[in-house]
Amino acid sequence: MMRGILSTAGYVPHWRLDRGEIASFFGTGGGRGTRAVASYDQDTTTLGVEAARLALRGAGEIAPGALWFATASPAYLDKTNATAIHAALRLDADMPALDFGGAIRSGVGALGAALRSDGSVLVVAADQRDGRPTSADEAGAGDGAAAVLVGSDDDGPLLAELLAVHSVTEELIDRWRIPGSGISGQWEERFGEQVYVPLVERAWKAALETAGLASEEVGTVVVTGGHARAVRSARAKLGVAREAFGDDLTATVGWTGAAHPALVLAAALEGAAAGDVVALVAIGDGVDVIVLRATDALAAWAPPRPVAGQVTACAPLPYGKFLSWRGSVTLEPPRRPEPGRISASIASRRDDWKYGFVGSRDESSGALHLPPARVSREGGALDEMSPAPMSDVEGTIAAFTVDRIAYSQSPPIVFAVVDFDGGGRLPIELTDVLADGVRMGDRVEMTFRRLFSAEGIHNYFWKARPIRAAASEGPATRSGAVAGGRDGGTEPAPNEGS
């Protein structure tokens, strides 16, 4: 039985900050290239949902047996963040959903552990990286997520088979951040370089010996980590040709912390051919090396939304807006009161609607109800409904309005009435748009977002975003629940604020 990767996907947020704007604003800092920026209504949980949706879409009918979520910037402490991802994906209640949190290394660590374990595991990693204004961390970091469905050839055709995974660990004070702080500290770079480079050589040699390969047989290798100087020096020690190094995405996306190893691995596999050897080297609190060989199944695989397409399908974000989204500056808010916290009991009773975006369909008339209803609007049948999962169904804007008065973290709010393909109409908030760029007839798709936070509780629900040509490449989305998903309820559901 071989283990490896059944499906994988990366998620890069829509917005980009030109690093040159930092120097234009402050007179220092910045640099060349861009960094990906999560929207004001995104956090690591919602980023993880987007990556996981793509990975499961690419897996077809293959279902995971467990969900592991890794992040160094969790939306919650104490509470498990993976459970919201589990709910948004409509996964079976008997499936464990667990957090691997706190450290940047937890992302590649969870992936390595899944590759070494039994059963199918959906590994999701996401991160939002910050730094003091004008710092190297602010400019060089990025936001993003990735998901990897790991299993064996008994679960389904492997896109890449595991040849080796090897880890070495070293305790050193290189990069750190205390609980409650959004800013990382970092030791002088020469120290980290002196420690990390020998560890890379050791881990690389051991992994190749396990795989039975020589360095020159590796077709693509990506080296990543938060220590830029160590990454550059380590590349020279691997004994591979210059053209074998894959894009580490730092010039366009930035270093996405716990998500970055899986994100660059997804991008590397999307560009690989059957038989290619692909290697990942992740530096941080030690070194992790994963070596894979692409299979014939990769040639027939069409990623639903390639990372390369997401990198190019973006929009610029002004630096001032970036600072306000990150809470570095406080802008004048709309003159309406902020919303109160949501009801935990109501949200729990209707989580199929709130997290899974599951409506109801009248079994006799076929009428679709959003939110779900017990009584059909056509014929009045009572409790004769079937669950109707809608998160993967696209729609068309029938009408919209721009609200500059209602509370928002980033006003104005654009509300639209969306007609969904196959039936169903719902007024819903738009995201990843500019108010003057919306038109009636625009096509939209659903995305999982955070509406607001109050008293430490995050209110998650679904919004609609435009379908952009470069970002919608790949096979058509599935309209039903993923394999292994649970059915939706038929109780009347709360509105988005419940």
N, C-alpha and C positions, 0 to 999 in steps of 0.2 A: 504493500500500500504506500503510495507516494503522497506527501503533503505539499501544499503550495497555496497559490492564490487562485481563487475561483472568480473573483471580480474585484475591481478597484476603481476608485474615482476620487478626484480632487474637487474642491470648491474654492473659487477665488471670488471675493466680493466684487460688486460692480464698480466701486469708486476707487480712483487713483489720486494720490497726492504726488505732484511733481516735486521732487526733493529740492529743486532750485528755488521754489517758492519760500522755503524756510530762510535761506540766505537773503532773499529779496525783502523779507519781512523784518528780520532781526539784524541783518548785516553780517551774520556768521552762521555756521552750521550748514546743514543741507548736504548737497552732493549731486551726482548725476543719476538719472533714471527715475523710477517711480516706486511707490510702495502701495500695496493694496490696503484699503481702509474699510472696515466693517461699518455698515450704516448705523445711525443712531438707534435703530430698532433691532439691532442684532447683538448677540453675545455668543459665547462659545457654545452654548447649548443649541441655539438656532443655526449657527454655522455647521455644527455637527450633524443636525438634521438634514441640511441640504446635501452634504457629502454622502451621508448614508442613503438618502433617497436615490441618488445617482448610482451608487454601487449596487443597490438591490435591483434597480431597473436594469442594469447591465448583467445581472445574474440570472434573469429570467425567472424560472420557477424554483431555483435553489434557495432554500430558506436557512437562515442561521439558527444555531442551537443556543447561542448566547450572544449578548451585547456587552462589549467592554468600551468604556469611554475614558479617554485620557486628555487632560488639559492641565496647564499650569495656571490658568486664570478662570477658575470655576465660577459660575453664576451663583452658586450656593455653597456654603460649608454646612456640615452636619447632614443636610438633605442630599440624597443621591441625585445627581444631575442626569445620569443615564436613564432614569425613569421617564423623564419628559421626552427624551428621544425615542424611547421604547413606545410611549403612547402615540407620538406623532407618526411613527412608522406602522402603527396598528399591529404590533407583534403579539404573539401568544402570551397570555398571562403566566404560563408555566415556565417561560424563558427567563433566566437570570439576566439582570441588567445592572452592571457594576461600574463604579468609578475607579480609574487609576489616576489619581490626581496629585497635585502639589508640585511636582518636579517636571522640568522640561524633558528629562530623559524618560518620563513615563510613557510618552507616545511610542517611541521605538521599542521601549521595554515591553509594552503590551503587545505590540506586533510580534516581537521575538518570542514571547511566552505563548502566543496563539499558534505560531508555527511549530513550536515544540510540543504542543498539547494534543489532545484527541478531540474529535468532534469539530463541527463548523462554528466559527466565531466571527462575528462582525466587529472588527476593531475600528473605532471611530476616534479620531484625534482632531482637536481644534484649539486655536489659541488666538488671543488678541494681545499684541505687544505694544508697550508704551515706553517712553523715555522722557527725560526732561527736555523742554524745548531747546532746540539747537544741538542736542546731544547726538552721538553716533547711534545710540539705540533708537531714538525717535526716527531718524532718517533711514537707517538700515533695516529696521524691523518691518513686519507686515502682518496682516490678519488673514487667516485662512483655515481650511479644514481638509481632511481627507478621510476616506473610509476604505478598508480592505476586508473583503470576505475571505477568510482563511478556512481551508478544509482539506479533504483528501480526494483522491480520484474516485472514491466510492460515493462522494457527495455530488459529483458532477465533473465535467471536463475542466482540468486545470489550465489556466492561462500561462502559468509559470510554475515549474516544480522547484521545490526547495533543494538546493545542493548543500548549503552550509549556513549555519548561524553561529556566531561566536561573539562573546562579550568579555571584556576585561574591565575591571573596576578599580578606581583610584580615588581615595578621599583627598580632596584638595579644595581650597577656598579660591574658586575661579569666578563664578557668577552666583549671586545670592539675592534673595529678597525676603524680608520678614513678612509674616502674616499681616494683612491690612495695608501693606504698601503696594503701590502700583509701579514703583521704580526699582529697577535692578541695580545692584552694585557689581563692579567687576574689578578684579585685581589687574595689576600691570601686565601687559600682554606678553612680554618676553618670558615671564614665569610660566604661564599657561602653555606657551609654545614648547618650552623645554620639557614639560611633563607629557603633553599630549602626543607629540610626534613619535617618540619611542613606543607609546601604547598603540598607536595606529599601526606601526610596523609589526608589532607583536600580534595584534588581532588579525590583521590582513594575512599574515603568513599562516596562522593557524586555520583561518577560514579556507584559504586556498588548498591547504593540505587535506582538510576534511572533504572538500569538493573534488580533489584529485585534479586540480587545474594549475596551470602556470599563469603568471600575470598577463602575458600576451594573449591568452585565450579569452580574456574578459572583453566583451564587445562594448559595454557601456558601464561606467562607474560614476556615481555621484557622491561627492564628499560634502557633508553639511555639518553645521554646528554654529553655536553662538560666539565662538572664538575665531574671528576672521583670519587672524594671523596664523593660528594653528592649522586652519583649513587649507590655506595657501601652501604652507610648508609641507603638510601631509601629502598633498597631491604629488609632490615631486618624489615621494618615497615609495610609491606603489608599483613602479616599474611598468606602467601602461603607457601606450602612445597618447600624445596630446589630443588627438581626435577622438579618443575613447571617452573623454570626460563629458558627461551630460550636463545640460543646463541646470544649474542649481536654483534658478528663478530669483536670485537675490537682486538682480538689476531691474526686474519688472514688478515683482511681487513683494520682495523683501523676505527676510528670515522670519518664518512663522512659528518659531519656538517648538512646542511639543508636536505640532502638526507637520513640521517641515519634512522629516524623514519620509513619512507616508505620502506627502504631497509630491515630492520630487521622484519618489519611486513610481507613483501612478503616472506621472508625466513620462518617465523613462520607458515604462512598459507600453504606453500608448504609441511610442515611436519605435518599438523593437519589432523584429521579425522572428519567425519561428526558428528555434535553434540558437538564438542569441543568448549569451550569458550577460546578465544584468546584476550589478553589485551596488550595494548601498553601504556607505561608511558614515556613521553618525558619531560625532564627537561631543562629549558632555558628561562630566563625572565618570569618565572612562570612555570606552569606545565600543560600539556595536557594529558588527559587519554581517550583512545578509547577502547571500549569493543565490541567485535563481537562474533557471534556464527557461526561456520562453518555449512553449509547446506549439504544436500545429494548431491547437484550438485558438491561439492568439490571432492567427491569420483570418479566422472567420468572425472574430469578435469586433463589434462596433461600439466603442464607448459612447454612451448617450450624450455626453457633453465634454469633449476633450479639454484638458487643461489648457492647451495652446489656444483654443478658441476663446476660452474664458479670459485669458490674459489680454487678448486683443479687443474683446467686446467689453469696453469699459468707458467710463466718463470721468472727466477731471473734477477734482474736489478742491475748492479754494482752501488755503491754509487756515484762514479764520474760521471757516466752517468746521474744519478738522479739529481745531482747538476747542470749539464749542461742543462738538460731539463727544470729545474725550473729557469734558468737564474742566479743562484748563482755564477757560474763561466762561463767564456767565452772561448770557445775553438777556435782554428784556423779553420776558415771556408774554404770551397772549394773556389778556386781562380777564381770564376765566379761572376759577379755582382748579387746582390739580385734583385728579380723581382719587378716591379712597381705595383702600385695599380690596381685593376681590374676596368673595366668599369661598372658603376652602370646601365647605360641604356641598355647595351647589356645583362647583367645578368638578368635584369627585363624582357626583351623580351623573354628570353629562360629559365625561371626558372623551367619549367617542366623537362628539361634535367639537368640543373645544380644542382637543389635541389632534384628533384624527381627521377632522373635517368630514365626518360621515353624516349625510343626510338620510332621508327615508323616501322610499318609492312605494306608491300604492300598488298592491299586487293586481288589483282588478283593472284600474284605469291607466296605470303606468305613470301617473302624475308624480313629479319629483318635488320634494319639500325641503327647502333650506330656510331656516333650521329644520331639523326633523320634527315631524308632527305625529300625533296619534290619530287625528281625524283627517281624512282626506278632503281636500278642497274640491275634488271632483267626485260627487256621489255620496260623500259623507261617511264612507266606511270607517269603522272604528277598529284600531289595533290590527289592521290587515296590511302592515307595512314590511318591506324588506330593507335592510341597510343599504345605503348607496354611497360608497366611498367616492369622494370628489376631489381629493387633493392632487390627483394626477390628471384631472380633466381641465382642458383649456376653455377659454371663453372669449367673448367679444364685449367691448364697452358699448352699452346702449345709451348711456348718458353719464355726465359727471359734473361735479361742482368743486370749486376751490374754497375752502373754509379758512379764513385768516383770523378767526376769533376763538374757535375751539382750542382747548389745551393740546399742545404737542411739544415734544422735545425738539422738534425741528420744523416749525411752522413754515408755510401753510400746510394744511392737510388736504389731500385730494381724495374725494370720495367718488366712487363710480358705481353705477348699476351695471352688473355683469350678467350677460346671458351665456349660460354654460352650454357647451356642445352636448346635444342629446336631451336638453331640457333643464330647467331650473334657472331661477333669477335671484340675485342677491345684491343688495347694496353693500359695498365693502371698500375698505381703504386701499389706496394704491401706495406702492413703495418703489424705490429706485427710479424715481421719475422727477422731472422738473415740471412745475405747474404749467408753464407755457408750452410744454411739449406734448401734452395729452390731447388726443383727438377721438371723437366718436368713431367707432369702427375698429379702433386699435385692438389687437389680439393680446390676451394676457394669460398668465399661468399663475398658479398658487405657490406661495412661499411662506414658511413658518417663521413668525417674527415675535418680538416682545412689544406689546402695545404700550406698557408703562410699568413702572415699579412703584409700590407704595408700601411703607412700613416694612421694607425688606422682603416683600413678596412680589415676584415677577408675574405679570399677567401675559401669558402666551396665547396667541391665536394666529390665524392665517390672514395674510394680505394677498393682493394681486400685484404682479409686476409685469411690465411689457415683455413680450416674446421678441427677442432680438435675433436676427438672422444668424450672425456668427456664433451665437451661444446656443442655438437650437439644433445643431447638427447631430446626427445620430438617429437611431430607430425611434419610431413613435412611442410615446409614453403609454404605460398600461393604465387602464381606467379602473381596474379592480384593486382589491387589497393585495398586498404582497403575500406570497405563499406563507402559510403558517399564521396569518393575521386572524384576529378575532373579529367576530361580527359586531356591528354597531348596535347601539340601543335604539329603542323607539319612543323613549320618553320625550316630551317637549324639552327643547334644549335652551340654555341660557343664551343671551346675546354675548357679543365679544367681550364685554366688560365683566362678566360674571366669574 
